[in-house]
């Protein structure tokens, strides 16, 4: 079975995926994009790579059936199940600002990602592509990494039911 671990940049995808102790290989799609040259250059406004989604899908088509792919784009691939990691936008801003010192991320990009998280954009895309019965939403806000790793591992082992809509960061519904 193939799985995607996805979410807005900064929610903890790479950290969680790198700590999973599972039998299936875990593939970080950003590394694949770099190694395989699966991009169409840089976005002139954001400065980020523009991934060639058709080339990424072609790469995925020849991968083993049992694989976990991790990326903010992992949910666009034809996987069997999708884990969407979530994080409160205020916490996400803090995480992205801490990374910005290392990566020179512009403030506008941080604000864009925080707003995307507030509006559930990645979750909505995952549900639209895969259906509610194949998507598992997990909130990483204020949770220890080990607790999130445990939740994701339980999900990958079929010990949790699909869950969508349990996390909301809209005004008046904030978890904080």
N, C-alpha and C positions, 0 to 999 in steps of 0.2 A: 504494500500500500504506500502511496506517495502522500507526503504531507507538506504543507507550506506553513512557515512561521513568518508572519507579516505584521505590519503596523507602521505607523508614522515614524520617520526618523527620530531616534532618541528614546523610544519606549523600552528598549532593552533586548531587541531581537538577537543581535550578535552575541551579547553577553550570555543570554539564556541558551542559545543554540550551542555555544562552545562548551557549555557545562553539562549537556545532556549525556547520559550514559545509556545509550540504546544500541541495538544491533545494526540499525540502518545507518548508512553514511549520512553525515550532515554536510550540505554544500552551501557555502556562502556565495550567493549570486553576484555580489559585487566583485569577488575574486574572479569568477567566471567571466564576467563582462570585461575585466581588465586583461585576463590571460588570453581570451579568445578574440579580443577586439570587437566585441558585440556592442558597438555604440556608433552613433552618427555624429560624433563631435560634441561640442559643448553648447549648452543653452546660453545665448549671449546676455540674458538678463540675470539668470541665477548663477551662472558659472558652473553648473553641475553637468555631468554627462547625460546625454540623451541616449537612452538604451534602445537598440533596435529590437523591438518586441517580437517580430517575426523570426529573426535570427536566434533570439533567446528561446522561443518555442521550438525551433528546429533542433537546437542543442539539447533541450529537455527531452525531446522525443526519442533520443537514443540513449537516455540514461537508464540505469537499473529501475525495475518496478518499485523496489523498496528504497526510498530515498526521502530525506527531509531537506527541503530547500528553504533558505532564510534570506529575506530581503524585503524592502518596502514594496517590491514588485512581485514577490513570490506568488501572491494570490491571483495574478493574471495567467499563471500556467495551469494546464489541465491536471491538477492534482486531485486526489481523492478526498482529502480533508484539509481544512484551513484553521490554524490557530491565529487569532488576531490579538496581539498584545496591545493594551491600552494604557494611557497615563494621563492624569489630570493635566490640562494645559499649563497651569502655573508651574507645576513640577517639571513638565516637559521643557518649558522655557529655561528653567534653571539648568537642567541637564544640557540643553543645546548651547546655552551661554558658556558653560564650563568646557564644552567641546570646541566652541568657537575660538577660544584662545589657542587651541592646537591646530585648527583647520581653517581659520579665517572665514568662517561662515558669516555672511552679512546679517544684520538685524532683521532685514525684511524677510529673509528666508526663515529665520526663527519664528517670526510672527506668523508667516504663512503656514508653517508646520503646526504651530500651536492652534491656529484657527481650524486647520484640517482635522486635528484631533478633536476639538470641541464639537465639530459638525459630523463626526463619525465617518469621514470620507472613505478611509480604507475599509472599515467594516461594511459600509454600504456597498462598495465595489465587490467585496468578497461574497456577500450575500447575493448580489445580483448575478454574479458569475457561477456560483456554486450552490446556492439555495441555503435556506436557514438550517436544514438538517445536516449540513456538512461543515458548519462554521462554529468555532468555539472561541468565545470572547473571554479574555483574562486580563484583569486590571493589575498593573504592576506598581501603581502609585503607593508609595510608603510601605511596600512589601519587601522583605529581605529577598535577595536574589535566590537563595536556597528554596524559599517558599514558592517562588514563581517556577523555578526549575521542577520542583515536585509537582506542581499543578500541570505544567506542560507534559511532563513524563506520564502522569496519570492519564492525561488526554490522549497521548500517543498510544498508550496501552489499552485504550478503550474503556477506561475506568470512570469516565465522565461523559455525560450526555451533551449533545450540542447545546450551545447557549448563546443567544443573541439578544441584545437589548437590555442586558442587566447593568450596563455601565452607561451613565449619561453625564456629560459635562456641560449641558446647556444651562443658561441662567436659571436659577431657582431649583435646579436639579443637581447641582454640584455635590460631589461626594465630600467635599471639604467644607 
